[in-house]
Amino acid sequence: MTPRPEISAWRPPVAGVVEVFHAHFTEHAYPMHVHDSWTLLIVDDGAIRYDLDRFERATPRETVSLLPPQVPHNGSPATPHGFRKRVIYLDMTQLDERFIGPAVDGPDLTDPVLRRRVGQLHTALADPGDEFEAESRLALISERLREHLRPSPTFGAARPGLGTRTEAGTGTGTRTSIAQSLRDLLDERLLEGIALAEAARLVHAHPVHLVRAFSGAFGIAPHQYLMSRRVSLARRLLLDGQPAGDVATAAGFYDQSHLTRHFKRIVGTTPGRYAGAGGKAA
């Protein structure tokens, strides 16, 4: 019998923090997905193997990992007993888009001081009434992350948001433009969705070419991108206190079972357990 994952999630009243997420997984593997926010990750036990921008990486206990928003990644246990992790999701007020490219190139930071500060921030975020301490620690962490990344004046423009790798050969610019147009459509139609045939008509591309262009440019299939964006929205709504039964339609899913299926694949637990009592589940 697969051990039940241990999970807690909440949104503290601290500016810049979108969500705090603690989890212990033994077998769960994350599929390719994206987040709307920065993922600041430390592993307390075991290790995680993941792909980011099509390079395989790992998160040993000594490192701090910073995964940028809108760049696809996955994750799976790198040890037989799984992994225990703590995550803080940060909004763009802490690190703007200029830092995305450097973070893609070097997401795993070996910095004992940063590691200690992130652990201290988690402790402060778990204690109601310590918001001022948490804000102070977050300010120091954001400053140290910026020192690590140090983007050049033009670096951020080279890699805006979701990865920008393209297929080799002629027509690369056209493929990138098509992929970006589809991404814009998916973002605009996040809740109501869009049929592939309609998207192809609006972008002026064959449906098969449209899917291949998106997957080739961004390293994630269009449907995976759409579902992960919807799951991110569902997480925010659940932490806002909305009932799990209402979140499905509010986040663009067909029904509760549709939400549960995709939520469990990406988050590793069901929406109901994730929400728990007051936003915490175990």
N, C-alpha and C positions, 0 to 999 in steps of 0.2 A: 504493500500500500504506500503510495506517495505521501510523504509528510506534508501536512498542511502548512503553507507559507505563513510566516509571521510578518504582518504589515501594519504600519501606522502612517497616517497622512493627515496633515492639517495646514491651514493657512494662518500664520501668525500676523498680528497687527503691526507689522514692521515694513516700512516702505522699501520697495525693491525686491522683496521676497514674495514670489508667486505661490510657492508650495514647499513644504518640508515632507520628505518621504523616506521612511526607514523600512527596510525589508530584509528578510532572510529567506533565500530560495535555495533549494537543493537540486532541482532539476529544471526549473523554468528557463526557457530560452526566449528572449525577445526577438520578434521579427524586425525587419527593417521598418523604421518609423522616424518621424521627425517631432520636434518640440517647438513651440513658439517662443520658448525662453532658453536661457543658458542653463546647462546642467552641471552643477558643481558637485562632484562625486568623490567620496572616500570609501574605501573598503576596509572593514574591521576584521574580517576573517575570510580566508579563501582568496580567490581572484576571479576577475571577469575577463573573458576574451570577447573582443568586439571588433567590428569593421566600421571605419569612419572614412568617408571619401575613398572607399575601395582599398584601404590599407588595413591589414590586420594589426590590432594592438591589444594590450593587456593592462590590467590595473592591479599591480601588487599592492600590498598593504602600505608600503612606504610612500606611495605617490598620492597626489591630488589630481584628479582628472577634470578637465573643463571641456565639455562638449558644446559646440556653438549651436544657436538656434537655426532651424530650417536646413540643417545638414543631416542627411539620413545616417542612421547607425542602428546596429543590432546589439545583442549581448547574450552570452551564455556562460555557464559555470566553467572555469578553467581547472577546477579541482574536484575530486570525487564527492566531497561533502558540500559542494555548492559555495555560496558566498553570503556574507552579511554586509550590507551597504547602508550608507546614509547619504541622502541627496538633498541639496537645496537648489530649487529652481529660481533663477534671478531674472528680473526683467531688464530691458535695454537701458534703463537709467543707470545701471551699475557698469555695464560694458556696452558701448555702442557698436554699430556694424563694422567699424574700422578694425575691430579686433577679431572678426570672424575668420579671416584668412590665416593669420598667425595661429589661432587656436586649432584650425584644421591641421596645420602642419606640425604642431607640437601640443597635443591635448593633455599629455601626461607629464606632470611637473613634480620633480623630486626636490622638495623644499620642506625640511622638517619644521621650520617656523610657520609656514603657511598651513601645513598639515595640523599643527597644534592649534592654530587660530580657528581653523574650520571646525575642529572638534569642540572648542570652547563656544563657538557660535551655536552649534547644535544644542549644547547644554543650556545656553541662554534662551534659545527659541522654545525650548520645552518647558520653561518656567514662566507662567503668567505673571506679569508685573515686572519682568526684566527687559522690557522693550528698549529702554535707554541703553542698557549694556549691549543688547543685541545690535542695535543701530551703530554703536561705537565699534564693535568688533567687525561688523560688516564693512564699515568704512575702511578699516585697516586692510581687510581681505581684498576688497575691490582695488585698493591702491597697489597692493602687492601683485595682484593678477595683471594689472596694467603694466607694471614694471617688467614682469616676465614676458609679456606679449610684445610690447613696444612696436606697434605697426609703423611702417614707413608712410609718408604722406599719401602715396598712391596705392599702397597695398590693399586697403579695404575695398577700393573700387574694382580690383581685379577679381574679387570673389564675393559678390553681393548675395547674402542670404543663402538660399539653397545652392548646393554645389554647382560649379560651372564647367565641369569636365564635359568634353564633347567627343564624338566619334571622329576618328581620323579620316582624311580624304576630302574630296571636294564637297562643297555644299555645307561645310561645318557651320558657318555662320547662319545659314538658313535653318538648319536643324536646331540650333540654339534658340533662334527666334521663335520657331514653332513650339519648342518645349516651354519657353517662357510664356508664350501666349496661352498655352494650355494651363500652365500653373496659375496664371491670372484668372482664367475662367473658373478653375476649381476653387480658388479663394473667394471669388465673387459669388459662386453658387454653392458655398459650403453647406448650407442647410437644405436647400431644395434639390441639389445635385443637378447633373446634366447628362444626357445620353451621349454616348461616344459618337454616334452619327451626327448629332447636332453640333458637338464640339468640333468635329472634323470640318463640318460645313462652315462654321464661324471662323476657323483658323485657316481654311482653304488648304486642307491636307487630307490625304487618304487616311482612314481610321488606323490601319496597320502602321503606316509611317508615323502617325501622330504618337501612338503608344511607344514605338521604338525610339523616336526622337526624345521623348520625355525620359524614358528609362536610361537611354544612353547619355543624356546630358546630366541627369540628376542622381543616377544610381539607385532609383527607387521607382517602382511601377506607379502609374497614375492612381490606381485604386488604393494602393497602400498609402500613398501620400494623403489622399482624401480621408481615408478611415482614421489615420493617425491624427489628422487635424481635428476630426470630429471627437475622437477620444480625448484629446487635450481639452476641448471645450467641455465635454462631459465631466471631466475631473474638476474643472473650475466650478461648474454648476453644483456638483455634489458637495464640494467644500463650502459653497455658499449656503448649503442647507436645503437645497431642493430635493424632494423625494426622488428616489431612484426611478420610480414608475413614471415620473414626469420628465425626467432628464432625457429619455430616449428620443422623443419627438423634438424636444427643445434643442438637441444636439444634432439633429438631422438623420437619426436612425429610423428604420421602418417601424420597429416595435421594440419591446423590452428584450426579447430574446436576441434580436439583431445587435442591440447595444452590448448585451452580456457577452456574446460570442467574440466580438472584436475587442471589447474592453479587457476581457480575460487574457487574450492573446498578447496584448501590448503591455498591460499593467501587471498581469500575473495573478489577479484575483477578480472577483465579481464586483460590480458596482455597489451592491448592497453591503458587502463586507468592507469595501473601500470606504464607503461613507461612514458606516458604523454608528457609534453614538457620538454626536458632536464632531464628526469628521475623522474619527479614529477607529481603526479596525485592527484586530489581532488574530 
